[in-house]
Amino acid sequence: MGGGVTAFPNGFMALTGKSDDTARWGCQVRGQRPIYTSSAANVPTCTGREHLVAEIIFGECWDGTSLDSADHRSHRVNTERVGMGGSQCPSTQPVRVLRVSVEVEYPQQARGGSGITLASGAPSTLHADIFEAWIGDSLQTKINESSGQRQQGPGGNDGQANGQRQQGPRGHQANRPARATAPTQQDPHQSTPVTA
């Protein structure tokens, strides 16, 4: 299949985050790139016009057969770096799938810092899930229309591409991330924090 991208099959599930490789916190001024920390456990304190942001990234390599795995992670991993800026999928997860990222922008009153808690616990537990429910080959058709390559879908149907580059969640209006409620800085008198 070369450098092509394959859609996940219906019923595919995965979890990601809870690690420095797949989750991160940052601050962003609208219209500018976020500045992220290097650790999922470190939530920066945003100041001025900055908004607290988080990003959770799913690996783009899949084993090609498993709809899920016992840990909900090991059937899908990140690419491995090769050569001068290149990447490839490992032999254990050889099928390249969409690189999905979830971007969350919190309300400006959520300033970040060390008092942040989530429903799952500490900031380092930041994570997201995928459950695939596109109808038939509709996701593969969308990939083929925007990838610039002729690709084989999971059902064996060839798709005809139109020469455009795949945009993914950031470039496609239908894939905008959901708005999240603000995590809170824990008040010592508050027993239940508002969580993301």
C-alpha positions in Angstrom: 0.0 0.0 0.0 3.0 2.3 0.1 2.5 5.6 1.9 -1.3 5.3 1.8 -3.6 5.8 4.7 -6.3 3.2 5.7 -9.5 4.0 7.5 -10.2 2.2 10.8 -12.8 -0.5 10.5 -16.3 0.0 12.0 -16.1 -0.9 15.7 -12.4 0.1 16.1 -11.6 1.3 19.6 -8.4 2.9 21.1 -7.3 5.0 24.0 -4.4 7.4 24.1 -2.8 9.9 26.5 -1.5 9.5 30.0 2.1 9.8 28.7 4.5 12.6 27.6 4.5 11.1 24.1 0.8 11.4 23.6 -0.6 14.2 25.8 0.5 17.7 26.6 -0.6 21.0 28.1 0.2 24.5 26.9 -0.8 28.1 26.7 -2.0 29.8 23.5 -2.9 33.3 22.3 -5.7 33.0 19.7 -4.2 33.1 16.2 -0.8 31.9 17.3 0.7 28.5 17.8 0.4 27.0 21.4 3.5 26.8 23.5 3.4 23.3 25.1 5.2 21.9 28.1 7.3 18.7 27.7 5.5 16.7 30.4 1.8 15.7 30.6 2.1 16.2 34.4 3.2 19.9 34.0 0.4 22.3 33.5 1.7 25.8 32.8 0.2 29.0 34.3 -1.3 31.0 31.4 -1.2 34.8 31.7 -2.6 37.8 29.8 -4.5 36.9 26.7 -3.3 33.2 26.8 -5.8 30.3 27.0 -5.0 27.0 28.6 -4.9 24.3 26.0 -4.4 20.5 25.9 -3.6 18.1 23.0 -4.0 14.4 23.0 -2.4 12.5 20.0 -3.3 9.0 18.7 -0.5 7.0 17.0 -0.9 6.4 13.3 0.2 2.8 13.0 -2.2 -0.1 13.5 -1.7 -3.9 13.5 -4.3 -4.2 10.8 -6.6 -6.7 12.4 -7.4 -5.9 16.0 -10.5 -3.7 16.8 -9.2 -3.3 20.4 -6.5 -4.7 22.7 -6.4 -5.6 26.4 -4.8 -2.2 27.3 -6.8 -0.4 24.5 -3.4 1.0 23.3 -1.0 -1.6 22.0 -2.8 -2.3 18.7 -2.1 1.3 17.6 1.3 3.0 18.1 3.4 6.0 16.9 5.6 5.9 13.8 9.3 5.2 14.2 11.7 7.9 12.9 14.0 6.8 10.0 16.6 8.6 8.0 16.5 12.3 7.6 13.1 13.3 9.0 11.3 10.3 7.7 9.0 7.9 9.6 7.6 4.4 9.1 5.3 2.1 11.0 6.9 -0.8 12.9 6.5 -4.3 11.6 4.2 -5.2 14.4 1.7 -2.4 13.5 2.4 -2.0 9.7 -0.8 -0.3 8.6 -0.8 3.5 8.5 -4.1 5.0 9.7 -5.2 8.6 10.3 -3.2 10.6 12.7 -5.9 11.9 15.0 -5.4 14.6 17.6 -7.9 16.1 20.1 -7.3 19.7 20.8 -9.0 21.3 23.8 -9.1 25.1 24.5 -10.3 26.0 28.0 -12.1 29.2 28.8 -9.7 32.1 29.6 -10.6 32.0 33.3 -8.9 28.6 33.5 -5.4 29.8 34.0 -3.7 26.4 34.6 -0.9 25.9 37.2 -0.3 23.3 39.8 -3.9 23.1 41.2 -5.5 21.6 38.1 -7.4 18.3 38.5 -9.3 16.2 36.0 -12.2 13.7 36.3 -9.5 11.0 35.8 -7.2 12.5 38.5 -3.9 14.4 38.1 -3.1 16.3 35.0 -0.9 13.4 33.8 -4.0 11.3 33.3 -5.1 13.5 30.4 -6.4 11.1 27.7 -8.9 10.5 24.9 -10.7 7.6 23.3 -11.8 6.6 19.7 -14.8 4.5 18.8 -15.2 4.2 15.1 -18.7 4.5 13.8 -18.5 5.9 10.2 -21.0 4.2 7.9 -19.6 1.6 5.4 -16.6 2.9 3.5 -17.4 6.6 4.0 -14.3 7.4 6.1 -12.0 5.7 3.5 -13.8 7.7 0.8 -13.1 11.0 2.6 -9.4 9.9 3.1 -9.1 9.0 -0.6 -10.7 12.3 -1.8 -8.2 14.4 0.2 -5.0 12.4 0.3 -3.6 12.7 -3.2 -3.1 9.0 -3.6 -5.0 6.0 -4.9 -5.6 3.8 -1.8 -7.2 0.5 -0.9 -10.1 0.7 1.6 -10.6 -1.8 4.4 -13.4 -3.5 2.4 -11.1 -3.9 -0.7 -12.5 -1.0 -2.6 -10.1 1.2 -4.4 -10.8 4.9 -4.0 -9.8 7.7 -6.4 -8.0 10.6 -4.9 -8.2 14.2 -6.1 -4.7 15.5 -5.4 -5.3 17.2 -2.1 -3.4 16.6 1.1 -5.2 15.0 4.1 -5.9 17.8 6.5 -7.0 15.7 9.6 -8.9 17.1 12.6 -7.4 20.6 12.3 -8.2 21.2 8.7 -11.7 19.7 8.3 -14.7 21.6 9.7 -16.5 18.4 10.5 -13.7 17.3 12.8 -13.5 20.2 15.2 -12.8 19.2 18.8 -15.5 19.5 21.4 -15.4 22.4 23.8 -14.4 21.3 27.3 -15.4 22.7 30.7 -12.6 24.3 32.6 -10.5 22.2 35.0 -10.3 24.1 38.3 -7.5 25.1 40.6 -8.4 23.2 43.7 -9.8 25.2 46.6 -8.8 23.6 49.9 -12.5 24.0 51.0 -13.9 22.5 47.9 -14.3 18.7 48.0 -15.4 18.1 44.4 -13.5 20.0 41.6 -15.1 20.9 38.3 -13.3 18.7 35.9 -12.5 18.4 32.2 
